[in-house]
Each structure stands twice: as structure tokens, then as C-alpha cells.
Amino acid sequence: MPVRDKVVAITGAARGMGRAYAQGFLAEGAKVVAMDRSWDPSELSGDRDDAFRKEMESRNDVLLATVDITDTEQIEAAYEDAMRSSGRSTF
């Protein structure tokens, strides 16, 4: 299924498999809502610096969100930000 111009929400996007998924979907032309509890480097899964976060922040096809997925209010806020940012024409 083609994902070009689709909006994809990814949890755990700061490192590990979530990061790989975000990079993969972006490579295929998707727009990504990248969510994680923290975007600070943790030295886990090779994230020794904040280069990935800075790269994602510089893109116009990525919305970074700091979200604890066990917190309904944070999930709803991320959803609202994604809807407001995308408008399906600018994100």
C-alpha cells in the first residue's frame, strides 16, 4: 500500500525500532507524527546525541510530540496538534 502523503503516527520514535519506522515511512514519502516520552538522548539504541531530533525538527513533513501514551490528555493534544498542523495541505 503506498504511503506517500499519508500521515503516520509512530510511538517510541526517538530511538530503536520507532526511529527506524519513522525513517522508513519518511523515505517512502509519508508525513510522520513522531511521538516519544522523551527526545533527550538516553544512550540507548545508539542515540548518543540529539542529531536525530534536530534532523526531525528541521523537516516540514514531521511533527515531533513529547507524549506518554498512557496519558489520554497527551494523546489527545498530539492528535489536535497533528490535525491543526497538517490541515492535509501543509503538513
WOJO-V230323 format. One record per backbone hydrogen bond with DSSP energy under -1.0 kcal/mol. CO is the residue of the C=O (numbers start at 1). NH is the residue of the N-H. Records with the same first field share a line. If there is no record, write none. Layout:
CO=NH / NH
//
This chain:
3=6
6=31
8=33
10=35
15=19
16=20
17=21
18=22
19=23
20=24
21=25
22=26
23=27
24=28
25=30
26=29
29=5
31=8
32=63
33=10
34=65
35=13
36=67
44=47
46=48
47=43
50=54
51=55
52=56
53=57
54=58
56=59
61=32
63=34
65=36
68=71
71=75
72=76
73=77
74=78
75=79
76=80
77=81
78=82
79=83
80=84
81=85
82=86
83=87
86=89 / 90 / 91
//
